Amino acid sequence: MFIIMKRVIVDYKKLTPEILSMLVEKYPYGYDDDHIIKFKNASNETIEAVELRTEDTIYLVKVSIRLENSMANFDEDDYDDDSYDQPISELPQKD
C-alpha cells in the first residue's frame, strides 16, 4: 500500500506557528548543513530548505536568517489557538 504524501515548499512569510512549533521540536538546537536540502525550483534557482514531515505532508521550509531568528525566539504561549494556522507575517508582532 502506498501513501501519497503532499509536498509543500514554505517560505518564511507563509510559515504558521504550528509549522514553526514542529520545526523547533525537530531541531531544538537549530539546524546545520547536514539538515539542509538543496534543489532547483521551476525558475532554475537554487533553493535551500529543511525538511519537516507530518503524517500526510512533507514540508520543505526555505532556509533564511529570519527563519533561524524565529526558531530561536519561538514561544508557543505567544499564540492563541485561533491564530495557530495563520502565517506568522500576518499576526500582530509582540512587543
VENUR-V27264 format. One record per backbone hydrogen bond with DSSP energy under -1.0 kcal/mol. CO is the residue of the C=O (numbers start at 1). NH is the residue of the N-H. If there is no record, write none. Layout:
CO_NH, CO_NH
This chain:
6_58, 8_60, 10_62, 11_14, 12_15, 15_88, 16_20, 17_21, 18_22, 19_23, 20_24, 21_25, 22_26, 23_27, 27_30, 32_35, 37_49, 39_47, 41_44, 45_41, 47_39, 48_63, 49_37, 50_61, 52_59, 56_6, 57_54, 58_8, 59_52, 60_10, 61_50, 64_68, 65_69, 66_70, 67_71, 68_72, 69_73, 75_78, 76_79, 80_83, 83_86, 84_18, 87_90, 88_91
